[in-house]
Amino acid sequence: MPQLKVKPWFPILALIWFIFLTILPRKVLAYSYPNRFSPQTPGDLVSSPWTWWWH
């Protein structure tokens, strides 16, 4: 059974995990957001009640 032979797939698996664990986190953490997040205060969350037309 070819899937039980370790030689072809194990180096590929190890290389992919090496890339995931070393290169990609640096690229993701280096991403800069174009807009700054601003937390809302509870006073900003005013909503009006819904009006249901069937009642």
C-alpha positions as CSV (number, residue, x, y, z in Angstrom):
1,M,0.0,0.0,0.0
2,P,1.6,3.3,-1.1
3,Q,0.2,5.4,1.7
4,L,2.2,3.3,4.3
5,K,5.5,4.2,2.7
6,V,7.0,7.0,4.7
7,K,9.5,8.3,2.3
8,P,7.3,10.2,-0.2
9,W,4.9,12.0,2.1
10,F,6.8,12.5,5.4
11,P,9.3,15.1,4.1
12,I,6.5,17.0,2.4
13,L,4.5,17.0,5.6
14,A,7.4,18.1,7.7
15,L,8.2,20.9,5.2
16,I,4.6,22.2,5.2
17,W,4.5,22.2,9.0
18,F,7.9,24.0,9.1
19,I,6.4,26.7,6.8
20,F,3.2,26.9,8.9
21,L,5.1,27.3,12.2
22,T,7.9,29.6,11.1
23,I,7.2,31.7,8.1
24,L,3.4,32.3,8.1
25,P,3.1,33.7,11.7
26,R,5.7,36.4,10.9
27,K,3.7,37.4,7.8
28,V,0.4,37.4,9.7
29,L,1.8,39.4,12.6
30,A,3.4,41.9,10.3
31,Y,0.1,42.8,8.7
32,S,-1.0,46.3,9.5
33,Y,-4.7,47.2,9.7
34,P,-5.7,50.2,7.6
35,N,-8.3,51.4,10.2
36,R,-7.7,51.5,13.9
37,F,-10.3,49.8,16.1
38,S,-12.1,52.0,18.5
39,P,-14.1,50.3,21.3
40,Q,-17.6,51.6,21.8
41,T,-18.9,52.6,25.2
42,P,-22.2,51.2,26.4
43,G,-23.9,54.5,25.9
44,D,-23.3,54.2,22.1
45,L,-25.3,51.1,21.8
46,V,-28.8,52.6,21.8
47,S,-31.3,50.7,19.7
48,S,-35.0,51.2,19.0
49,P,-37.5,48.4,19.8
50,W,-38.8,46.4,16.9
51,T,-42.3,46.8,15.7
52,W,-43.9,43.5,14.6
53,W,-46.6,44.0,12.0
54,W,-48.5,40.9,13.0
55,H,-49.2,42.0,16.6
